[in-house]
Amino acid sequence: MSLHDEVDAFLEDFKQKARVFEIVFYPRLKNTDALLGLGIAAQQREDLIMDLAVENYYRGPTQDNDPDRPAYYEFGANIKNQEIYIKLSLGKFNKSPHCISFHFAEYQLDYPLKEK
């Protein structure tokens, strides 16, 4: 399976789970600060995540430090002229998917699947 197909399958699985279960958002200060800084509501954040495409892929899958947690994928998006870093995990079987990070990028992201 190509990387493009793998990322596409991850996003499809994530979005499908998000339609059944609510996305769990990690309540980290920098995630909350990003919402305030962008002037967007939590629902808008969820909509932006649901609009992610293969072209937004940055890297992954990466195994979490906790071996009981599933691997995560990293994405980026330009929102209101700000680059946003987004880290997502499918979560455990039959449980909610997770948004671990949604904050201003701390470094420039590379998008290997974006057409140049």
C-alpha positions in Angstrom: 0.0 0.0 0.0 1.4 3.4 -0.9 1.8 6.2 1.7 -0.9 8.1 -0.1 -3.3 5.2 0.3 -2.3 4.6 3.9 -3.0 8.2 4.9 -6.2 8.3 2.9 -7.4 5.1 4.7 -6.4 6.6 8.1 -8.4 9.8 7.5 -11.4 7.8 6.3 -11.3 5.6 9.4 -10.8 8.6 11.6 -13.7 10.5 10.1 -15.9 7.4 10.2 -15.2 6.9 13.9 -15.8 10.6 14.6 -19.3 10.3 13.0 -20.1 7.5 15.5 -18.1 8.7 18.6 -17.2 12.2 19.6 -13.6 13.2 19.0 -11.7 13.4 22.3 -9.7 16.6 22.4 -6.7 16.8 24.8 -7.2 19.8 27.1 -3.7 21.1 26.8 -3.1 24.9 27.3 -1.5 25.4 23.9 -4.5 23.7 22.2 -6.9 26.0 24.0 -4.7 29.0 23.3 -4.8 28.2 19.5 -8.6 28.3 19.5 -8.5 31.7 21.3 -5.7 33.0 19.0 -7.6 31.9 15.9 -10.9 33.2 17.2 -12.7 29.9 16.4 -15.1 27.8 18.4 -14.5 24.1 19.3 -17.1 23.1 16.7 -15.1 24.9 14.0 -12.0 23.0 15.1 -13.9 19.8 14.6 -15.1 20.9 11.2 -11.5 21.7 10.2 -10.3 18.3 11.3 -13.1 16.6 9.3 -12.0 18.6 6.2 -8.4 17.3 6.4 -7.1 15.7 3.2 -4.2 13.6 2.3 -2.4 16.8 1.2 -2.4 18.0 4.8 -0.3 15.0 5.9 3.0 15.8 7.6 4.3 12.5 9.0 3.3 9.2 10.7 2.3 6.8 11.7 4.3 7.1 14.9 4.0 4.8 17.8 2.9 6.6 21.0 5.3 6.5 23.9 2.6 4.5 25.8 2.5 1.1 24.0 -1.2 0.7 25.0 -2.1 3.7 22.8 -2.4 3.4 19.0 -0.1 5.1 16.6 -0.8 8.7 15.6 -0.5 10.7 12.4 0.5 14.3 12.1 -1.1 16.9 9.8 -0.9 20.6 9.2 -3.4 23.2 8.0 -3.3 26.9 7.1 -6.1 28.6 9.1 -6.4 32.3 9.0 -2.9 32.6 7.6 -1.5 30.6 10.5 0.1 27.1 10.2 -1.6 24.7 12.6 -0.1 21.4 13.8 -2.7 18.6 14.2 -1.9 15.2 15.8 -4.6 12.5 15.5 -5.1 9.0 16.6 -7.8 6.5 15.9 -8.0 5.7 19.6 -8.8 2.2 20.9 -11.1 -0.2 19.2 -14.7 0.7 19.6 -13.8 4.0 21.3 -13.5 7.7 20.3 -10.8 8.9 18.1 -8.3 11.4 19.6 -7.1 14.8 18.7 -3.9 15.1 20.7 -2.7 18.4 19.3 -4.3 21.3 17.6 -2.1 24.3 18.0 0.1 26.8 16.2 3.0 25.0 14.5 6.2 25.4 16.5 8.3 24.8 13.3 7.7 24.7 9.6 5.9 21.6 8.5 6.7 19.7 5.3 3.9 18.1 3.3 5.3 15.2 1.4 2.0 14.3 -0.3 1.1 17.8 -1.4 1.4 18.4 -5.1 4.1 21.0 -5.7 
